[in-house]
Amino acid sequence: MDEIAIGFPLGALRLPIAAVLGAIAIQTFLVTMGGILIGRQINQRLGKQTSRLAGIAAGTAFLLLGSYLILERFVFPIHAPLRSLQ
């Protein structure tokens, strides 16, 4: 489902596929490597509490993202007219 949610807008914007895939691949690699390195450091210090800490961090991130999206949509809506698809 995430791939469709990303693919439709990118296709509608007519962005070059190779450049988009390259950017996504690089970003995914860097964030994953950063998470692995940080996770190793946390694991050495906290041991078994690492999993719990990761769950709390993920929950907090999703809560912040959801709150931002709700605020952006309902509290601070953008009042720009939609362009024609013609």
KOLBANU-900183 format. One record per residue: residue number from 0; chain; x, y negated, z negated of N, C-alpha, C in turn. Coordinates in Angstrom, 3 decimals. Atoms other than C-alpha are relative to their C-alpha. Layout:
(NUM 'A' (X Y Z) (X Y Z) (X Y Z))
...
//
This chain:
(0 'A' (0.820 1.187 0.000) (0.000 0.000 0.000) (0.868 -1.256 0.000))
(1 'A' (-0.878 1.167 0.033) (2.846 -2.421 -0.764) (0.566 -0.308 1.382))
(2 'A' (-0.563 0.201 -1.333) (4.289 -1.894 2.699) (-0.996 -0.692 0.924))
(3 'A' (1.029 0.655 -0.822) (0.997 -2.883 4.329) (-0.154 -1.457 -0.425))
(4 'A' (0.150 1.369 0.500) (0.703 -5.949 2.095) (1.147 -0.884 0.457))
(5 'A' (-1.145 0.765 -0.486) (4.168 -7.047 3.198) (-0.009 -0.067 1.524))
(6 'A' (-0.083 -0.081 -1.456) (3.904 -5.931 6.821) (-0.958 -0.908 0.748))
(7 'A' (0.972 0.822 -0.719) (0.739 -7.753 7.836) (0.409 -1.473 0.081))
(8 'A' (-0.404 1.415 -0.111) (1.896 -11.279 6.910) (1.272 -0.192 0.831))
(9 'A' (-1.228 0.134 -0.781) (5.356 -10.685 8.373) (-0.281 0.149 1.487))
(10 'A' (0.382 -0.160 -1.401) (3.809 -9.453 11.602) (-0.764 -1.203 0.527))
(11 'A' (0.784 1.170 -0.404) (1.391 -12.373 11.700) (0.886 -1.222 0.218))
(12 'A' (-0.924 1.121 -0.157) (4.295 -14.794 11.309) (0.978 0.213 1.151))
(13 'A' (-0.849 -0.364 -1.143) (6.082 -13.042 14.201) (1.490 -0.138 -0.327))
(14 'A' (-1.404 0.019 0.399) (9.336 -12.739 12.280) (0.736 1.159 0.658))
(15 'A' (-0.763 -1.070 -0.634) (12.122 -10.656 13.858) (0.133 1.197 -0.952))
(16 'A' (0.048 -1.197 0.839) (11.835 -7.086 12.549) (1.373 0.340 -0.570))
(17 'A' (-1.334 -0.387 0.454) (15.577 -6.377 12.353) (0.497 -0.919 -1.120))
(18 'A' (-0.451 0.943 1.027) (16.311 -9.529 10.344) (-0.766 0.193 -1.309))
(19 'A' (0.820 -0.211 1.192) (13.429 -8.906 7.941) (0.411 1.290 -0.707))
(20 'A' (-0.407 -1.272 0.596) (14.406 -5.266 7.398) (1.386 -0.106 -0.631))
(21 'A' (-1.332 0.206 0.562) (18.031 -6.279 6.861) (-0.050 -0.774 -1.309))
(22 'A' (0.111 0.808 1.219) (17.075 -8.919 4.300) (-0.619 0.804 -1.139))
(23 'A' (0.635 -0.833 1.021) (14.793 -6.495 2.450) (0.983 1.049 -0.510))
(24 'A' (-0.961 -1.034 0.393) (17.491 -3.789 2.448) (1.094 -0.579 -0.900))
(25 'A' (-1.059 0.625 0.801) (20.180 -6.145 1.113) (-0.532 -0.394 -1.378))
(26 'A' (0.585 0.411 1.271) (17.894 -7.554 -1.576) (-0.281 1.208 -0.881))
(27 'A' (0.296 -1.211 0.761) (16.778 -4.078 -2.643) (1.270 0.613 -0.561))
(28 'A' (-1.272 -0.569 0.440) (20.354 -2.812 -2.833) (0.589 -0.802 -1.155))
(29 'A' (-0.609 0.847 1.029) (21.594 -5.787 -4.871) (-0.761 0.063 -1.324))
(30 'A' (0.794 -0.042 1.221) (18.713 -5.738 -7.342) (0.110 1.368 -0.669))
(31 'A' (-0.131 -1.343 0.556) (18.956 -1.952 -7.775) (1.357 0.179 -0.667))
(32 'A' (-1.340 -0.114 0.593) (22.715 -2.085 -8.371) (0.101 -0.831 -1.281))
(33 'A' (0.000 0.824 1.210) (22.258 -4.926 -10.840) (-0.742 0.685 -1.138))
(34 'A' (0.762 -0.718 1.018) (19.614 -2.928 -12.686) (0.750 1.192 -0.556))
(35 'A' (-0.790 -1.150 0.457) (21.848 0.142 -12.826) (1.127 -0.463 -0.919))
(36 'A' (-1.110 0.487 0.816) (24.797 -1.845 -14.166) (-0.475 -0.539 -1.346))
(37 'A' (0.541 0.532 1.257) (22.703 -3.675 -16.757) (-0.538 1.141 -0.862))
(38 'A' (0.524 -1.146 0.738) (20.979 -0.421 -17.710) (1.084 0.800 -0.693))
(39 'A' (-1.118 -0.715 0.629) (24.320 1.259 -18.394) (0.492 -0.736 -1.248))
(40 'A' (-0.460 0.787 1.146) (25.367 -1.581 -20.682) (-1.004 0.075 -1.154))
(41 'A' (1.039 -0.063 1.029) (22.061 -1.542 -22.537) (-0.021 1.389 -0.630))
(42 'A' (0.038 -1.370 0.503) (22.139 2.253 -22.846) (1.131 0.254 -0.992))
(43 'A' (-1.131 -0.180 0.906) (25.562 2.151 -24.474) (-0.260 -0.663 -1.350))
(44 'A' (0.233 0.740 1.241) (24.347 -0.341 -27.054) (-1.239 0.482 -0.752))
(45 'A' (1.267 -0.311 0.658) (20.799 0.794 -27.733) (-0.359 1.484 0.009))
(46 'A' (0.281 -1.427 -0.042) (20.815 4.493 -26.870) (-1.404 0.303 0.485))
(47 'A' (1.329 -0.460 -0.420) (17.307 5.982 -26.766) (-1.036 -1.109 0.048))
(48 'A' (0.953 1.112 -0.036) (15.604 2.633 -27.250) (-0.029 -0.684 1.364))
(49 'A' (-0.099 0.628 -1.313) (16.579 1.721 -23.685) (-1.294 0.133 0.789))
(50 'A' (1.230 -0.227 -0.752) (13.448 3.259 -22.161) (-1.119 -0.913 -0.497))
(51 'A' (1.023 0.870 0.566) (11.198 1.339 -24.516) (0.243 -1.461 0.395))
(52 'A' (-0.356 1.362 -0.385) (13.042 -1.897 -23.798) (-0.314 -0.250 1.479))
(53 'A' (0.301 0.140 -1.429) (12.706 -1.298 -20.042) (-1.496 -0.132 0.232))
(54 'A' (1.454 0.106 -0.123) (8.956 -0.772 -20.419) (-0.514 -1.356 -0.423))
(55 'A' (0.402 1.335 0.472) (8.590 -3.980 -22.393) (0.401 -1.065 1.009))
(56 'A' (-0.467 0.976 -0.991) (10.663 -5.909 -19.836) (-0.870 0.041 1.252))
(57 'A' (0.843 -0.123 -1.194) (8.623 -4.531 -16.918) (-1.399 -0.548 -0.268))
(58 'A' (1.321 0.517 0.345) (5.342 -5.268 -18.683) (-0.022 -1.511 -0.081))
(59 'A' (-0.106 1.453 0.094) (6.457 -8.803 -19.446) (0.109 -0.636 1.384))
(60 'A' (-0.160 0.534 -1.361) (7.534 -9.365 -15.836) (-1.326 0.033 0.755))
(61 'A' (1.293 -0.091 -0.687) (4.185 -8.125 -14.492) (-1.017 -0.966 -0.588))
(62 'A' (0.908 0.948 0.637) (2.286 -10.219 -17.030) (0.282 -1.428 0.467))
(63 'A' (-0.367 1.342 -0.469) (4.216 -13.355 -16.036) (-0.369 -0.205 1.469))
(64 'A' (0.341 0.110 -1.417) (3.766 -12.662 -12.324) (-1.509 -0.130 0.189))
(65 'A' (1.456 0.076 -0.098) (0.044 -12.030 -12.743) (-0.538 -1.339 -0.461))
(66 'A' (0.430 1.305 0.507) (-0.380 -15.178 -14.808) (0.302 -1.108 1.001))
(67 'A' (-0.370 0.998 -1.006) (1.466 -17.228 -12.212) (-0.961 0.040 1.184))
(68 'A' (0.890 -0.128 -1.154) (-0.681 -15.857 -9.385) (-1.408 -0.486 -0.319))
(69 'A' (1.326 0.473 0.392) (-3.904 -16.522 -11.290) (-0.013 -1.520 -0.109))
(70 'A' (-0.070 1.455 0.117) (-2.829 -20.061 -12.151) (0.097 -0.659 1.370))
(71 'A' (-0.168 0.558 -1.339) (-1.747 -20.708 -8.578) (-1.309 0.056 0.788))
(72 'A' (1.224 -0.199 -0.772) (-5.028 -19.397 -7.193) (-1.160 -0.850 -0.516))
(73 'A' (1.204 0.605 0.546) (-7.580 -20.897 -9.583) (0.220 -1.357 -0.672))
(74 'A' (-0.222 1.251 0.710) (-5.981 -23.732 -11.538) (0.634 -1.054 0.900))
(75 'A' (-0.699 0.925 -0.895) (-3.680 -25.291 -8.928) (-0.133 0.456 1.448))
(76 'A' (0.155 -0.490 -1.378) (-5.198 -24.277 -5.580) (0.556 -0.994 1.012))
(77 'A' (-0.495 0.830 -1.095) (-3.661 -25.563 -2.392) (-1.183 -0.302 0.910))
(78 'A' (1.158 0.398 -0.789) (-6.236 -27.528 -0.453) (0.373 -0.347 1.424))
(79 'A' (-0.396 0.217 -1.383) (-4.664 -27.245 2.975) (-0.997 0.701 0.911))
(80 'A' (0.931 -0.656 -0.928) (-6.965 -26.533 5.911) (0.688 1.184 0.691))
(81 'A' (-0.523 -1.174 -0.690) (-6.535 -23.152 7.559) (0.186 -0.300 1.480))
(82 'A' (-0.233 0.183 -1.431) (-5.014 -23.119 11.033) (-0.827 0.997 0.785))
(83 'A' (0.728 -0.901 -0.870) (-6.885 -21.582 13.886) (0.910 1.121 0.459))
(84 'A' (-0.787 -1.153 -0.442) (-5.724 -18.110 14.939) (0.075 0.105 1.513))
(85 'A' (0.013 -0.048 -1.464) (-6.119 -18.953 18.628) (1.364 -0.287 0.570))
//
